[in-house]
Amino acid sequence: MSSMVVKLVVKSLKFNLLMIKLPLACALMTAGVLTAGLISFRQGNSQLGQLLMRARVVVQGATVALMVGTAFYYGENPWKKSS
């Protein structure tokens, strides 16, 4: 009985860490690329800054897609008819 409870707790912790770590990592990457791009613009390197802004759009899109996908995968289906 106790081993089943331990397995359930470990599975729950892995689930919660996955739900928190992936979107947080993507959001931090977005913030990092944005910061680097703004610093590049400020230093006068507009080509690098533009490249980093384009990279930010890609990373931000991946962040939003990951969040929506995670919510869709682990969330309830609002279109499912309740019985």
C-alpha positions as CSV (number, residue, x, y, z in Angstrom):
1,M,0.0,0.0,0.0
2,S,2.7,2.5,0.9
3,S,4.7,1.8,-2.2
4,M,1.7,2.6,-4.3
5,V,1.3,5.9,-2.4
6,V,5.0,6.7,-3.0
7,K,4.6,5.9,-6.7
8,L,1.6,8.2,-6.9
9,V,3.4,11.0,-5.2
10,V,6.5,10.6,-7.4
11,K,4.3,10.6,-10.5
12,S,2.5,13.7,-9.3
13,L,5.7,15.5,-8.6
14,K,7.1,14.7,-12.1
15,F,3.9,16.0,-13.6
16,N,3.9,19.2,-11.7
17,L,7.6,19.9,-12.4
18,L,7.1,19.2,-16.1
19,M,4.1,21.6,-16.1
20,I,6.2,24.3,-14.4
21,K,9.7,23.8,-15.8
22,L,9.0,23.8,-19.6
23,P,6.9,26.9,-19.9
24,L,9.2,28.7,-17.4
25,A,12.3,27.7,-19.4
26,C,10.7,29.0,-22.6
27,A,9.7,32.3,-21.0
28,L,13.2,32.8,-19.6
29,M,14.6,32.1,-23.1
30,T,12.3,34.7,-24.5
31,A,13.3,37.2,-21.9
32,G,17.0,36.5,-22.5
33,V,16.8,36.9,-26.3
34,L,14.8,40.1,-25.8
35,T,17.3,41.5,-23.4
36,A,20.2,40.6,-25.7
37,G,18.4,42.2,-28.7
38,L,17.8,45.4,-26.8
39,I,21.4,45.6,-25.6
40,S,22.5,45.1,-29.2
41,F,20.3,47.9,-30.4
42,R,21.6,50.2,-27.6
43,Q,25.2,49.4,-28.6
44,G,24.5,50.3,-32.2
45,N,24.6,46.9,-33.7
46,S,21.3,47.0,-35.5
47,Q,21.8,43.9,-37.6
48,L,22.4,41.7,-34.6
49,G,19.6,43.3,-32.8
50,Q,17.2,42.7,-35.7
51,L,18.3,39.0,-35.8
52,L,17.7,38.6,-32.1
53,M,14.3,40.2,-32.4
54,R,13.4,37.7,-35.1
55,A,14.7,34.9,-32.8
56,R,12.6,36.3,-30.0
57,V,9.4,36.0,-32.1
58,V,10.2,32.4,-32.9
59,V,11.0,31.5,-29.2
60,Q,7.9,33.4,-28.1
61,G,5.8,31.5,-30.6
62,A,7.2,28.2,-29.2
63,T,6.4,29.4,-25.7
64,V,2.8,30.1,-26.5
65,A,2.4,26.9,-28.5
66,L,3.9,24.9,-25.6
67,M,1.5,26.6,-23.1
68,V,-1.5,26.0,-25.2
69,G,-0.5,22.4,-26.0
70,T,0.1,21.7,-22.3
71,A,-3.2,23.2,-21.3
72,F,-5.0,21.2,-24.0
73,Y,-3.3,18.0,-23.2
74,Y,-3.7,18.1,-19.4
75,G,-6.9,20.2,-19.2
76,E,-10.5,19.3,-19.4
77,N,-12.2,19.2,-22.8
78,P,-14.9,22.0,-22.8
79,W,-16.6,20.5,-25.9
80,K,-17.0,17.1,-24.3
81,K,-20.6,16.4,-23.4
82,S,-21.0,15.5,-19.7
83,S,-23.0,12.4,-19.1
